[in-house]
């Protein structure tokens, strides 16, 4: 879905035969990871098109469905797995697991008719899976004819600027959590790296992390036993009022069952408030009102700070200001710095590099070699 699209619309679908009506030339739609700007147009496509994505990505989308608006659970025909080759029609696809703020994210090498294309997907080198980036640049695919490379950091960062690592974010959270008071932290439940940083900071400061049902279901859907879940210390499950109502309305009491032993209830949060961190979203404000939990509370924003400038983020900031609740931004990007993008492009050394996923494609030639601009909807030979 286009980065600047306000909402999903059939008009945004690319002019590709087989997307709206059946055509044997369309073999599949391959999704690199689970962020909405990468799969958001799938519901607009005709049913029956084979869909390919990572297995954990598919599970996370399914787990999120009961909790998010405009949910979509695709029927997946094949799964991406790190460096395991897939043959889809004439296309030989090799996925490369990469470091990104979305779990189970891939770059893709696509071969057909003797030509090779490499799609970076969304990638970074400063998260908890930074070793995946180093592996990619040290052992890259060879003889790449065309590379499609993201450039989200262009326009946000100087050429030699660096994003803070997830380890630095953890250290900053430790500093914040070490101060007295009840901490509300706003972060995406699907940013698994960030949830790990928050949890580790809680352990290091003797705090209990309160996660809602949505976040717990996302963690469970990863299938990764090394991620925080039921039975781990310093972790409790709080089901806010709006989720309780939603569960009752839809008779999804099964969602509660796995977490019964770890639940904490509103009346008990005040007892541990000075030693608790709550993963918070605006819909939980009523719970804090009812539980008289605003006193001595402070907030941390752990998402892109651009969301604070308009929409729900701006409203939340205003509401917190009215309540006298301080707000600190502690966040790092899910995308690579220009320096790391240069390392990636140099390692793959493509004959042609095409900018994607950026508002500043015209600046690529300032930093990279062999840049060729292509327009949306333009057909060209790899």
Backbone torsions as a table, in degrees:
resi	resn	phi	psi	omega
1	UNK	NA	137.6	-179.5
2	UNK	-55.5	141.9	-176.2
3	UNK	-60.6	-30.8	-175.8
4	UNK	-101.3	13.7	179.7
5	UNK	-74.4	133.0	-179.1
6	UNK	-75.9	-33.8	-179.0
7	UNK	-157.6	164.1	179.6
8	UNK	-69.8	135.1	-179.5
9	UNK	-151.3	144.1	176.7
10	UNK	-59.1	-29.6	-178.8
11	UNK	-65.1	-18.8	-178.8
12	UNK	-83.4	-12.5	-179.4
13	UNK	-61.0	135.8	177.8
14	UNK	-67.6	156.8	-178.9
15	UNK	-82.8	75.3	-178.7
16	UNK	-121.4	125.5	178.9
17	UNK	-58.9	134.2	177.9
18	UNK	102.3	-14.4	-179.4
19	UNK	-76.5	-41.5	-179.2
20	UNK	-96.1	-35.3	179.6
21	UNK	-134.7	158.0	-171.4
22	UNK	-63.9	135.9	177.2
23	UNK	-153.0	125.6	-176.4
24	UNK	-65.4	-13.9	-179.1
25	UNK	-74.2	-17.6	178.8
26	UNK	-94.1	108.5	-174.5
27	UNK	-84.2	-35.3	-176.9
28	UNK	-175.0	164.5	168.0
29	UNK	-113.4	123.4	-177.8
30	UNK	-106.5	125.1	-177.7
31	UNK	-106.9	123.8	-175.0
32	UNK	-74.8	-33.9	179.7
33	UNK	-165.0	179.0	-166.5
34	UNK	-93.6	14.4	175.7
35	UNK	-75.8	143.7	-172.2
36	UNK	-60.2	-29.0	179.1
37	UNK	-72.2	-6.7	178.5
38	UNK	-105.7	-24.4	178.8
39	UNK	-120.5	-0.6	-168.9
40	UNK	-59.2	-23.7	-179.9
41	UNK	-91.7	-2.9	179.9
42	UNK	-55.4	-40.9	-179.8
43	UNK	-63.3	-19.6	179.9
44	UNK	-83.8	-15.3	-178.0
45	UNK	-79.3	155.4	-179.6
46	UNK	-63.8	145.2	175.9
47	UNK	-63.0	151.1	174.2
48	UNK	98.7	-11.5	176.0
49	UNK	-70.4	127.8	177.0
50	UNK	-59.3	134.1	-179.9
51	UNK	-117.0	135.3	-178.0
52	UNK	-124.2	130.8	176.3
53	UNK	-160.8	174.6	175.9
54	UNK	-65.8	148.8	-178.8
55	UNK	-63.9	-41.3	178.9
56	UNK	-67.2	-36.2	176.1
57	UNK	-59.4	-45.4	179.4
58	UNK	-62.4	-41.0	179.5
59	UNK	-66.7	-38.8	179.9
60	UNK	-66.0	-42.9	177.3
61	UNK	-60.9	-39.7	178.8
62	UNK	-67.8	-41.4	-179.5
63	UNK	-67.0	-32.2	-178.7
64	UNK	-75.2	-24.0	-170.4
65	UNK	-53.4	-41.6	-178.9
66	UNK	-70.0	-10.3	-170.6
67	UNK	-114.2	-17.0	-171.5
68	UNK	-116.6	150.6	175.7
69	UNK	-72.0	154.5	177.6
70	UNK	54.9	37.3	-179.5
71	UNK	-66.2	151.6	178.3
72	UNK	-144.2	126.8	177.8
73	UNK	-114.5	101.6	-176.1
74	UNK	-75.6	154.6	170.5
75	UNK	-89.4	115.2	-171.8
76	UNK	-99.7	130.9	-176.8
77	UNK	-94.8	-31.9	177.2
78	UNK	-144.6	156.7	-177.6
79	UNK	-115.6	141.6	172.8
80	UNK	-79.0	141.1	175.8
81	UNK	-144.6	141.5	-171.2
82	UNK	-50.5	117.9	174.8
83	UNK	58.4	22.8	173.9
84	UNK	-100.9	118.0	-172.3
85	UNK	-71.8	135.8	172.3
86	UNK	-113.7	140.6	172.5
87	UNK	-109.2	116.5	179.4
88	UNK	-123.0	103.4	-174.0
89	UNK	58.1	-130.9	-179.9
90	UNK	-82.4	0.8	-172.2
91	UNK	-100.1	128.4	174.4
92	UNK	-101.6	115.4	-172.5
93	UNK	-115.3	125.8	175.7
94	UNK	-114.7	112.5	178.4
95	UNK	-82.9	144.6	175.1
96	UNK	-123.1	113.1	177.6
97	UNK	-61.6	132.7	-174.9
98	UNK	-128.7	164.7	175.0
99	UNK	-82.0	121.3	177.8
100	UNK	-157.8	165.4	179.6
101	UNK	-73.5	-14.4	171.2
102	UNK	-91.2	137.9	177.8
103	UNK	-72.4	145.4	173.9
104	UNK	63.9	47.1	-178.8
105	UNK	-99.5	145.9	-175.1
106	UNK	-132.6	146.1	158.2
107	UNK	-95.0	160.6	-173.6
108	UNK	-133.8	132.3	167.0
109	UNK	-102.1	127.9	-175.9
110	UNK	-123.9	123.4	-178.9
111	UNK	-118.4	138.0	174.2
112	UNK	-164.9	142.8	176.2
113	UNK	52.5	35.6	177.0
114	UNK	77.4	8.0	179.9
115	UNK	-115.5	150.2	-179.3
116	UNK	-124.3	130.3	175.1
117	UNK	-120.6	136.8	176.0
118	UNK	-117.6	126.3	179.5
119	UNK	-109.5	119.6	-174.0
120	UNK	-69.9	-22.2	-166.9
121	UNK	59.8	-153.9	172.2
122	UNK	-99.7	131.6	-169.2
123	UNK	-145.6	153.8	172.9
124	UNK	-151.6	175.8	-178.0
125	UNK	-131.8	14.6	-174.7
126	UNK	-126.7	14.5	178.7
127	UNK	-93.1	-167.2	-179.5
128	UNK	-74.4	-10.7	178.2
129	UNK	-114.3	33.1	-177.6
130	UNK	-58.4	-27.3	179.5
131	UNK	-60.2	-27.4	178.0
132	UNK	-66.8	-37.4	177.0
133	UNK	-66.3	-44.2	-179.2
134	UNK	-63.0	-37.2	177.0
135	UNK	-63.9	-40.1	-178.3
136	UNK	-65.8	-42.7	-178.2
137	UNK	-77.4	-22.8	178.7
138	UNK	-86.1	-27.9	178.2
139	UNK	-132.1	67.1	-175.6
140	UNK	-80.8	159.2	169.2
141	UNK	-64.5	149.9	-174.2
142	UNK	-108.3	165.4	173.7
143	UNK	54.0	51.7	178.6
144	UNK	-84.3	122.6	178.3
145	UNK	-77.1	-47.0	-179.0
146	UNK	-135.1	134.6	175.5
147	UNK	-116.9	124.8	171.7
148	UNK	-96.0	113.6	-173.1
149	UNK	-123.6	132.2	178.4
150	UNK	-68.6	155.3	179.2
151	UNK	-144.5	45.2	-176.2
152	UNK	-61.3	-30.0	-175.5
153	UNK	-78.1	-16.7	177.8
154	UNK	-65.5	128.7	-176.1
155	UNK	93.1	-14.2	178.1
156	UNK	-109.1	-20.6	-170.3
157	UNK	-142.0	146.5	175.1
158	UNK	-73.2	168.1	-175.9
159	UNK	-56.6	-40.3	-176.3
160	UNK	-105.7	8.9	177.8
161	UNK	-70.7	155.0	-179.6
162	UNK	-126.2	146.2	170.1
163	UNK	-86.7	147.1	175.9
164	UNK	-63.9	144.6	177.3
165	UNK	-77.1	163.7	177.6
166	UNK	-65.1	-28.1	175.1
167	UNK	-65.7	-38.8	177.0
168	UNK	-66.1	-40.3	176.7
169	UNK	-59.2	-44.2	177.6
170	UNK	-58.4	-44.5	-179.7
171	UNK	-63.1	-39.2	177.8
172	UNK	-66.7	-37.4	176.7
173	UNK	-65.0	-39.6	176.6
174	UNK	-58.4	-43.7	178.1
175	UNK	-61.5	-40.9	179.3
176	UNK	-69.1	-46.9	-176.5
177	UNK	-68.1	-20.3	178.9
178	UNK	-72.9	-12.1	177.1
179	UNK	-86.2	154.1	-178.7
180	UNK	-69.6	155.8	176.1
181	UNK	118.4	161.6	177.7
182	UNK	-82.3	126.0	-174.3
183	UNK	-104.3	127.6	172.4
184	UNK	-106.8	124.5	-179.3
185	UNK	-121.6	127.9	-179.3
186	UNK	-101.9	111.2	-179.3
187	UNK	-148.3	156.2	178.2
188	UNK	-71.3	129.7	177.2
189	UNK	-66.4	-16.8	179.4
190	UNK	-94.2	-0.8	173.1
191	UNK	-89.3	85.5	-172.4
192	UNK	-64.1	-39.3	176.4
193	UNK	-54.7	-42.8	-177.8
194	UNK	-69.8	-39.9	176.8
195	UNK	-60.0	-38.3	177.5
196	UNK	-65.3	-43.1	178.5
197	UNK	-61.0	-43.0	179.5
198	UNK	-64.0	-45.4	-179.4
199	UNK	-62.7	-45.8	-179.5
200	UNK	-62.6	-38.6	177.9
201	UNK	-65.6	-36.4	176.0
202	UNK	-62.7	-45.4	179.5
203	UNK	-61.6	-41.3	-176.8
204	UNK	-70.0	-21.0	-178.9
205	UNK	-111.2	7.6	177.4
206	UNK	71.2	25.2	179.3
207	UNK	-100.0	159.5	174.2
208	UNK	-102.1	128.7	177.4
209	UNK	-88.3	126.6	178.3
210	UNK	-103.4	111.1	178.7
211	UNK	-108.8	144.5	178.2
212	UNK	-85.2	178.1	-175.4
213	UNK	-62.7	-38.6	-179.7
214	UNK	-60.4	-50.1	-178.8
215	UNK	-62.7	-39.5	179.7
216	UNK	-65.6	-39.3	178.9
217	UNK	-66.9	-35.5	176.9
218	UNK	-65.7	-46.1	178.6
219	UNK	-60.0	-42.6	180.0
220	UNK	-64.4	-36.6	-177.1
221	UNK	-67.2	-22.7	178.4
222	UNK	-63.0	-27.5	-176.6
223	UNK	72.4	13.6	-175.6
224	UNK	-100.5	111.7	-177.9
225	UNK	-70.3	-9.2	-179.6
226	UNK	-89.6	4.5	178.5
227	UNK	-104.1	151.4	-177.8
228	UNK	-53.5	136.1	176.0
229	UNK	-163.2	-170.9	-175.5
230	UNK	-52.6	134.8	178.8
231	UNK	94.5	-11.7	177.6
232	UNK	-78.0	146.6	177.6
233	UNK	-69.6	160.8	176.2
234	UNK	60.7	30.3	-179.1
235	UNK	-142.5	125.7	174.5
236	UNK	-132.3	160.2	-178.2
237	UNK	-110.0	121.9	175.3
238	UNK	-113.7	124.3	179.0
239	UNK	-100.8	106.1	-176.9
240	UNK	-68.1	164.0	-174.4
241	UNK	-56.8	-43.0	-176.5
242	UNK	-65.6	-30.8	176.0
243	UNK	-75.2	-36.2	176.8
244	UNK	-62.4	-43.1	178.7
245	UNK	-64.0	-41.6	-179.9
246	UNK	-62.7	-42.9	179.6
247	UNK	-63.6	-44.4	-179.7
248	UNK	-65.6	-41.7	-178.1
249	UNK	-63.6	-37.3	-176.9
250	UNK	-100.8	4.9	178.0
251	UNK	53.0	45.2	178.7
252	UNK	-104.7	50.2	-178.7
253	UNK	-65.4	-17.5	177.2
254	UNK	-62.1	-25.8	-179.6
255	UNK	-67.1	-26.8	-178.2
256	UNK	-80.1	-29.3	-168.5
257	UNK	-53.7	-46.2	-175.5
258	UNK	-65.9	-15.1	-169.7
259	UNK	-113.1	9.4	-175.6
260	UNK	-56.3	-40.4	-175.0
261	UNK	-72.3	-18.1	-174.9
262	UNK	-109.2	4.3	-174.0
263	UNK	-73.3	146.8	170.3
264	UNK	-125.0	144.1	-175.9
265	UNK	-108.8	158.7	-171.3
266	UNK	-52.2	-42.2	-175.6
267	UNK	-66.5	-16.1	-179.9
268	UNK	-96.3	-14.9	-177.1
269	UNK	-65.2	-39.4	-179.9
270	UNK	-57.9	-30.7	-178.3
271	UNK	-68.7	-27.2	-177.4
272	UNK	-117.1	11.2	-171.8
273	UNK	-50.3	-43.2	-178.9
274	UNK	-68.6	-11.7	179.7
275	UNK	-123.4	31.6	-178.0
276	UNK	-132.0	151.4	172.1
277	UNK	-128.4	124.8	-179.5
278	UNK	-108.5	125.6	168.7
279	UNK	-68.0	116.4	-164.2
280	UNK	-119.5	141.9	168.2
281	UNK	-135.4	158.4	-172.2
282	UNK	-53.5	-31.4	-179.1
283	UNK	-64.3	-11.6	180.0
284	UNK	-89.4	-3.4	-176.0
285	UNK	-57.1	-37.8	-179.7
286	UNK	-62.1	-36.6	178.4
287	UNK	-62.7	-40.1	179.5
288	UNK	-69.6	-35.3	175.7
289	UNK	-60.9	-51.3	-176.4
290	UNK	-64.0	-36.7	-177.6
291	UNK	-89.5	4.3	-177.7
292	UNK	51.1	49.6	-174.2
293	UNK	-102.6	0.2	-177.3
294	UNK	-74.7	-30.0	-178.9
295	UNK	-60.3	130.3	178.3
296	UNK	66.9	17.7	176.9
297	UNK	-90.8	153.4	171.1
298	UNK	-143.5	163.5	-171.7
299	UNK	-125.5	150.7	174.1
300	UNK	-124.7	130.8	174.8
301	UNK	-100.3	115.5	-175.4
302	UNK	-121.6	47.3	174.8
303	UNK	-137.4	176.5	176.7
304	UNK	-53.6	128.6	-176.1
305	UNK	-71.2	-13.2	175.0
306	UNK	-62.0	-26.9	178.4
307	UNK	-68.2	-16.1	178.8
308	UNK	-81.2	-9.4	-174.1
309	UNK	-85.2	-20.4	-177.8
310	UNK	-157.0	166.1	174.5
311	UNK	68.1	-150.4	-176.1
312	UNK	-58.8	-35.3	179.7
313	UNK	-64.0	-43.3	178.3
314	UNK	-65.2	-39.1	178.3
315	UNK	-64.0	-42.7	178.7
316	UNK	-61.4	-44.6	179.8
317	UNK	-60.0	-41.5	177.8
318	UNK	-64.1	-42.3	179.2
319	UNK	-63.1	-41.7	179.0
320	UNK	-64.7	-40.0	179.0
321	UNK	-61.2	-43.6	179.0
322	UNK	-62.1	-32.1	-179.2
323	UNK	-86.1	-4.2	-178.0
324	UNK	75.2	24.2	-179.2
325	UNK	-96.0	120.0	179.7
326	UNK	-69.3	152.1	-178.3
327	UNK	-132.1	122.9	176.7
328	UNK	-115.2	135.6	177.3
329	UNK	-92.4	121.0	175.8
330	UNK	-131.8	100.5	-171.7
331	UNK	-157.4	155.1	169.1
332	UNK	-137.1	162.1	-171.7
333	UNK	-74.9	153.2	172.2
334	UNK	-88.6	5.6	-174.4
335	UNK	-124.2	155.5	-175.5
336	UNK	-71.0	147.3	171.2
337	UNK	-68.5	165.1	177.3
338	UNK	-61.3	-39.4	178.4
339	UNK	-57.9	-44.4	-179.3
340	UNK	-73.6	-33.1	174.0
341	UNK	-63.1	-37.4	177.5
342	UNK	-64.7	-39.0	176.5
343	UNK	-62.5	-41.9	-179.1
344	UNK	-65.9	-47.4	-179.3
345	UNK	-63.4	-39.2	179.3
346	UNK	-66.0	-39.6	-178.7
347	UNK	-65.9	-40.6	-178.6
348	UNK	-82.8	-27.9	175.3
349	UNK	47.7	57.6	-176.7
350	UNK	-72.3	154.9	173.8
351	UNK	-66.8	-27.7	-178.8
352	UNK	-146.0	134.4	178.2
353	UNK	-118.5	123.5	-176.7
354	UNK	-113.0	122.6	179.3
355	UNK	-69.2	138.6	172.3
356	UNK	-140.9	169.1	172.0
357	UNK	52.2	50.7	-177.6
358	UNK	-157.4	152.5	171.2
359	UNK	-97.8	3.1	-174.2
360	UNK	-131.8	46.4	178.8
361	UNK	-61.4	-26.7	-179.8
362	UNK	-68.7	-13.2	-179.3
363	UNK	-97.0	-3.5	-178.6
364	UNK	-58.4	-40.4	-177.0
365	UNK	-66.5	-13.3	175.0
366	UNK	-72.6	-22.4	-171.5
367	UNK	-122.1	-22.0	-171.4
368	UNK	-127.8	155.3	178.7
369	UNK	-91.7	158.3	172.2
370	UNK	58.8	36.9	-178.3
371	UNK	-79.6	133.7	173.6
372	UNK	-129.4	123.8	177.5
373	UNK	-82.7	138.9	173.5
374	UNK	-129.9	145.1	-178.0
375	UNK	-91.2	154.3	172.6
376	UNK	-58.7	134.6	178.5
377	UNK	83.4	-0.7	-179.7
378	UNK	-86.7	131.8	175.7
379	UNK	-95.8	135.3	-179.5
380	UNK	-154.5	159.2	-178.3
381	UNK	-85.1	134.0	176.2
382	UNK	-68.9	NA	NA
